[in-house]
Amino acid sequence: MKKLIITTFLLVAIITISKSQEVIPLDTLNWNMNAKSYVLENYKGNNAIYIQQGYATLRGVKFLNGTIEFDVYLTDRQSFPGVAFRAHGNQSESFYLRPHLSGKPDANQVAPTVNGISPWQLYFGPSYSFAYDYNFNGWTHIKIVINNDKGQVFLDHSKKPHLSWNLKNPVKEGEIMIGGSFAPVHYANFSIDKTKTELVDFNPIERQPIANVIPTWVVSNKFEETELDNPANIPSIIKSRKWLGNISVEEGTAANISRKVLLRDGKKGNTVFAKTIINSDKSVLKLLNFGYSDRVVVILNGKPIYRGTNKWRTRDYRYLGTVGLFDAVYLPLKKGKNTLLMAVSEDFGGWLVTGKFADY
């Protein structure tokens, strides 16, 4: 009888461990494939899936908190393999690798997706990436621990986290996806353990905020960027806009337009106005330092005074288009109320605007 009790206990323990770990076979029974192509095969000793240009979404599992683990077999070709989690609607959180940037400070990335846009041009630097020398002759192990609004990344079975960060979207369960873009990559040994939520020495690197940055902007509904090509159209474009409300600066750096506007909703338009009002006690020339992504037309009191581009790779092949106070314009303010509009256009990487007056 004693042997039977022990045997029964061990069986229950094994079943409990198996359920908590939730090891997920990489097959079409458990994953919904949305990729240019994929191959299920045994690769370098593991049952694997080879995904090109797209994602595999885990069927029937919603994830809120816990530990996600999997292996990837990397090459030095440009690719962005990784995992998205808490995916629902147009929102998600993600971690992905940049193996072609092995050893560089941006060899990987954590970032939210906000209304269908991943704003890595805002969430950049040591708060969201870390240097790592990747192995191109074996499997790389990825472990991500999520606990409410906090996350940690561990690579290659490290006991200490390589990155701790604060998640940016509201805490809400959602789907899990693996995959990426550009060169294809093998994935293997995918598992989830929803019981493992313990963080290790959680100490995220905080970004230093920009002092006296303009804290909020009022954002309009979208319109086609090409409407700005003729300056004579600007008064009618302004008049026909609907104003959707305020967007606030994040990271102490820039406001994220995609918090308020959905870029890819099937309707025409890739541009919005971000508006701020400047009250001046006299006529004066005032310097505004500002930033944007991807393109901007600056309009003061209905007149265009600046046009620029800050898009990825527009200035050289490694130019990232990250947002900051990298541009400046002298504003000829009149006495009284002045309306400053930033017509900001977006392709990808972050729909962003920021500004600060030079003398306060």
JOSULSUL-V165380 format. One record per residue. N is the residue number from 0. RES is the residue in one small letter. SS is DSSP state (hx for helix, st for strand, lp for the rest). OMEGA is omega as a letter, one per 30 degrees, with the letter a starting at -180 (NA if undefined). D_CENTER is the distance of its C-alpha to the mean C-alpha in Angstrom with 2 decimals. Layout:
[[N	RES	SS	OMEGA	D_CENTER] [N	RES	SS	OMEGA	D_CENTER]]
This chain:
[[0	m	lp	l	57.49] [1	k	hx	l	55.66] [2	k	hx	l	54.29] [3	l	hx	l	53.13] [4	i	hx	l	51.28] [5	i	hx	l	49.54] [6	t	hx	l	48.64] [7	t	hx	l	47.29] [8	f	hx	l	45.21] [9	l	hx	l	43.71] [10	l	hx	l	42.92] [11	v	hx	l	41.15] [12	a	hx	l	39.18] [13	i	hx	a	38.11] [14	i	hx	a	37.03] [15	t	hx	l	35.09] [16	i	hx	a	33.26] [17	s	hx	a	32.53] [18	k	hx	a	31.06] [19	s	hx	a	28.92] [20	q	hx	l	27.51] [21	e	lp	l	26.92] [22	v	st	a	27.05] [23	i	lp	l	25.84] [24	p	lp	l	27.67] [25	l	lp	a	25.68] [26	d	lp	a	27.64] [27	t	lp	l	27.64] [28	l	lp	a	29.22] [29	n	lp	a	26.22] [30	w	st	l	23.38] [31	n	st	a	22.77] [32	m	st	l	22.13] [33	n	st	a	20.11] [34	a	st	l	20.25] [35	k	st	l	22.35] [36	s	st	l	24.47] [37	y	st	l	24.79] [38	v	st	l	27.65] [39	l	st	a	28.75] [40	e	st	l	30.85] [41	n	st	a	32.06] [42	y	st	l	30.50] [43	k	lp	l	31.50] [44	g	lp	a	32.98] [45	n	st	l	30.28] [46	n	st	a	29.89] [47	a	st	l	26.68] [48	i	st	a	24.66] [49	y	st	a	23.89] [50	i	st	l	20.98] [51	q	st	l	20.64] [52	q	st	l	17.98] [53	g	st	a	16.63] [54	y	st	l	16.25] [55	a	st	a	18.73] [56	t	st	a	18.32] [57	l	st	a	20.47] [58	r	lp	l	23.31] [59	g	lp	l	24.61] [60	v	lp	l	22.49] [61	k	lp	a	20.26] [62	f	st	l	18.38] [63	l	lp	l	17.97] [64	n	lp	l	18.95] [65	g	st	a	20.35] [66	t	st	l	19.99] [67	i	st	l	18.51] [68	e	st	l	20.18] [69	f	st	l	20.62] [70	d	st	l	21.81] [71	v	st	l	20.76] [72	y	st	a	23.25] [73	l	lp	l	21.71] [74	t	lp	a	23.20] [75	d	lp	l	22.65] [76	r	lp	l	21.67] [77	q	lp	l	18.33] [78	s	st	a	16.05] [79	f	lp	a	12.70] [80	p	lp	l	14.07] [81	g	st	a	12.47] [82	v	st	l	12.03] [83	a	st	a	10.11] [84	f	st	a	11.98] [85	r	st	a	13.01] [86	a	st	l	12.32] [87	h	st	a	14.48] [88	g	lp	l	14.88] [89	n	lp	a	11.71] [90	q	st	l	9.73] [91	s	st	l	8.45] [92	e	st	a	7.14] [93	s	st	l	7.05] [94	f	st	l	8.82] [95	y	st	a	10.13] [96	l	st	l	12.90] [97	r	lp	a	14.00] [98	p	hx	l	17.71] [99	h	hx	l	18.97] [100	l	hx	a	17.94] [101	s	lp	l	19.89] [102	g	lp	a	21.13] [103	k	lp	a	18.93] [104	p	lp	l	16.78] [105	d	lp	a	13.53] [106	a	lp	a	14.85] [107	n	st	a	11.75] [108	q	st	l	8.20] [109	v	st	a	6.69] [110	a	st	l	3.21] [111	p	st	l	3.74] [112	t	st	a	4.76] [113	v	st	a	7.31] [114	n	lp	l	10.44] [115	g	lp	l	9.36] [116	i	st	l	6.87] [117	s	lp	a	3.29] [118	p	lp	l	4.33] [119	w	lp	l	4.79] [120	q	lp	l	8.23] [121	l	lp	a	8.27] [122	y	lp	a	6.86] [123	f	lp	l	9.30] [124	g	lp	a	12.74] [125	p	lp	l	14.55] [126	s	lp	a	12.70] [127	y	lp	l	9.71] [128	s	lp	l	11.70] [129	f	lp	l	15.38] [130	a	lp	l	18.13] [131	y	lp	l	19.66] [132	d	lp	a	22.51] [133	y	lp	l	22.01] [134	n	lp	l	25.00] [135	f	lp	l	25.76] [136	n	lp	l	28.96] [137	g	lp	a	27.89] [138	w	st	l	25.34] [139	t	st	a	22.34] [140	h	st	l	21.80] [141	i	st	l	18.45] [142	k	st	l	18.68] [143	i	st	l	16.10] [144	v	st	a	17.65] [145	i	st	l	16.26] [146	n	st	a	18.45] [147	n	lp	a	17.56] [148	d	lp	a	14.99] [149	k	st	l	15.18] [150	g	st	l	14.18] [151	q	st	l	15.68] [152	v	st	l	15.58] [153	f	st	l	19.03] [154	l	st	l	19.94] [155	d	lp	l	23.39] [156	h	lp	l	24.93] [157	s	lp	l	24.56] [158	k	lp	a	25.99] [159	k	lp	a	23.89] [160	p	lp	l	20.10] [161	h	lp	a	18.40] [162	l	st	l	15.51] [163	s	st	a	15.44] [164	w	st	l	12.66] [165	n	st	a	12.46] [166	l	lp	a	10.15] [167	k	lp	l	8.94] [168	n	lp	l	10.10] [169	p	lp	a	13.87] [170	v	lp	a	15.48] [171	k	lp	a	16.42] [172	e	lp	l	17.33] [173	g	st	a	16.12] [174	e	st	l	16.32] [175	i	st	l	15.40] [176	m	st	l	14.66] [177	i	st	l	15.23] [178	g	st	a	15.12] [179	g	st	a	13.41] [180	s	lp	a	14.50] [181	f	st	a	17.35] [182	a	lp	l	19.94] [183	p	lp	a	20.78] [184	v	st	l	20.65] [185	h	st	l	22.79] [186	y	st	l	21.63] [187	a	st	l	24.20] [188	n	st	a	25.19] [189	f	st	l	22.50] [190	s	st	l	23.27] [191	i	st	l	22.22] [192	d	st	a	24.14] [193	k	lp	l	23.47] [194	t	lp	a	26.14] [195	k	lp	a	24.53] [196	t	lp	a	22.34] [197	e	lp	l	23.90] [198	l	lp	a	21.86] [199	v	lp	l	23.51] [200	d	lp	a	23.94] [201	f	lp	a	20.77] [202	n	lp	a	20.39] [203	p	lp	l	16.95] [204	i	lp	a	17.05] [205	e	lp	l	16.89] [206	r	lp	l	16.13] [207	q	lp	a	19.28] [208	p	lp	l	18.97] [209	i	lp	a	20.58] [210	a	lp	l	24.00] [211	n	lp	l	25.17] [212	v	lp	l	22.10] [213	i	lp	a	22.59] [214	p	lp	a	21.18] [215	t	st	l	20.75] [216	w	st	l	20.95] [217	v	st	a	22.43] [218	v	st	a	20.58] [219	s	st	l	22.51] [220	n	lp	a	22.18] [221	k	lp	l	21.22] [222	f	st	a	23.67] [223	e	lp	l	24.13] [224	e	hx	a	23.58] [225	t	hx	l	26.91] [226	e	hx	a	28.76] [227	l	hx	a	28.38] [228	d	hx	l	30.32] [229	n	lp	a	33.55] [230	p	hx	l	33.66] [231	a	hx	l	36.41] [232	n	hx	a	33.93] [233	i	hx	l	31.97] [234	p	hx	a	34.28] [235	s	hx	l	34.14] [236	i	hx	l	30.34] [237	i	hx	a	30.13] [238	k	hx	a	32.88] [239	s	lp	a	31.35] [240	r	lp	l	27.99] [241	k	lp	a	27.10] [242	w	st	a	25.42] [243	l	st	l	22.79] [244	g	st	a	22.56] [245	n	st	l	20.84] [246	i	st	a	17.31] [247	s	st	l	17.10] [248	v	st	l	15.78] [249	e	st	a	12.97] [250	e	lp	a	13.20] [251	g	lp	a	16.59] [252	t	lp	a	15.23] [253	a	st	l	14.15] [254	a	st	a	13.95] [255	n	st	a	11.12] [256	i	hx	a	13.28] [257	s	hx	l	11.22] [258	r	hx	a	12.19] [259	k	lp	a	15.61] [260	v	lp	l	15.70] [261	l	lp	a	14.80] [262	l	lp	a	14.74] [263	r	lp	l	15.76] [264	d	lp	a	18.44] [265	g	lp	l	21.32] [266	k	lp	a	22.67] [267	k	lp	l	23.24] [268	g	lp	l	21.39] [269	n	lp	a	18.48] [270	t	st	l	19.62] [271	v	st	l	20.18] [272	f	st	l	22.23] [273	a	st	a	20.98] [274	k	st	l	24.29] [275	t	st	l	25.91] [276	i	st	l	29.65] [277	i	st	l	31.59] [278	n	st	a	35.07] [279	s	st	a	37.37] [280	d	lp	l	40.91] [281	k	lp	l	42.08] [282	s	lp	a	41.38] [283	v	st	l	39.37] [284	l	st	a	37.09] [285	k	st	a	33.91] [286	l	st	l	31.18] [287	l	st	l	27.57] [288	n	st	a	24.86] [289	f	st	l	21.60] [290	g	st	a	18.26] [291	y	st	l	16.22] [292	s	st	g	13.91] [293	d	lp	a	15.12] [294	r	st	a	18.81] [295	v	st	l	21.10] [296	v	st	l	24.68] [297	v	st	a	26.02] [298	i	st	l	28.80] [299	l	st	l	31.24] [300	n	lp	l	33.77] [301	g	lp	a	33.33] [302	k	st	l	33.72] [303	p	st	a	31.12] [304	i	st	a	31.29] [305	y	st	l	28.34] [306	r	st	a	26.13] [307	g	st	l	23.46] [308	t	st	l	20.69] [309	n	lp	a	17.70] [310	k	lp	l	15.99] [311	w	lp	l	14.79] [312	r	lp	l	18.12] [313	t	lp	a	20.33] [314	r	lp	l	22.19] [315	d	lp	a	22.45] [316	y	lp	l	21.13] [317	r	lp	a	18.84] [318	y	lp	a	17.71] [319	l	lp	a	13.94] [320	g	lp	l	14.07] [321	t	lp	a	12.35] [322	v	lp	l	13.54] [323	g	lp	a	16.66] [324	l	lp	a	20.30] [325	f	lp	l	21.29] [326	d	st	l	23.47] [327	a	st	l	26.46] [328	v	st	l	29.02] [329	y	st	a	32.34] [330	l	st	l	32.65] [331	p	st	a	36.29] [332	l	st	l	36.34] [333	k	lp	l	39.33] [334	k	lp	a	40.99] [335	g	st	a	39.51] [336	k	st	l	36.37] [337	n	st	l	33.92] [338	t	st	l	30.98] [339	l	st	l	28.07] [340	l	st	l	25.69] [341	m	st	l	22.62] [342	a	st	a	22.22] [343	v	st	a	18.59] [344	s	st	a	17.70] [345	e	lp	l	14.45] [346	d	lp	l	13.96] [347	f	lp	l	10.33] [348	g	lp	l	7.60] [349	g	lp	l	7.91] [350	w	lp	a	11.09] [351	l	st	l	12.45] [352	v	st	l	15.93] [353	t	st	l	17.85] [354	g	st	l	21.51] [355	k	st	l	24.30] [356	f	st	a	28.04] [357	a	lp	a	29.64] [358	d	lp	l	32.55] [359	y	lp	NA	31.07]]
